[in-house]
Amino acid sequence: MILTVSANDASATADSAMSGLAELQYKYSDDNEWKSVPWAGGANSAQVKIDRNGENGITFRVLDKAGNVSAENTVTVKIDKTE
């Protein structure tokens, strides 16, 4: 499964349009370590591959190039690999 986060869903600050988005950070609810995905220049979204079986809470945030951090958002993803 691919989780797609758009700039509209997780803008870092009002200033992010001027400085540009730098990276998407995410972590599973049972993990304290943030993982980073670079935000491609000019892209309107970033994608993260979610491949853990079962129900997973995923918290994400966005950093802009000025160092601002967005509010954290959490989604629940259920993956069934039993087939």
Secondary structure, 3 states (H helix, E strand, C coil): CEEEEECCCCCCCCCHHHHCEEEEEEEECCCCCCEEEECCCCCCEEEEECCCCEEEEEEEEEEECCCCECCCEEEEEEECCCC
